[in-house]
Amino acid sequence: MKKQVTSYVLVKYQFPKDVAVKARRDIPYEVKLASRLFLDELVYTFNKQRLEEQINHALDQGDVETFLGLSQEYGKYVK
């Protein structure tokens, strides 16, 4: 596994400019994948906790319709 990837872009040298070669570093695929999975897990956990709080609030208030709607949505997180 490579630690970093470097790609070069060759540019025709022009007298007023001092730079002949520009380099750009790319983020490795493994880092992109790990960060994406981490963010997905954070969003999943946040949404699940928010739904649990809303369900508990609906139970405390005695709101049956809201409870049923939220419990159906919460079922997606439990499966």
Buried (B, 14 or more C-beta within 10 A) or exposed (E): EEEEEEEEEEEEEEEEEEEEEEEEEEEBEEEEEEEEEEEEEEEEEEBBEEBEEBBEEBBEEEEEEBBEBBBEEBEEEEE
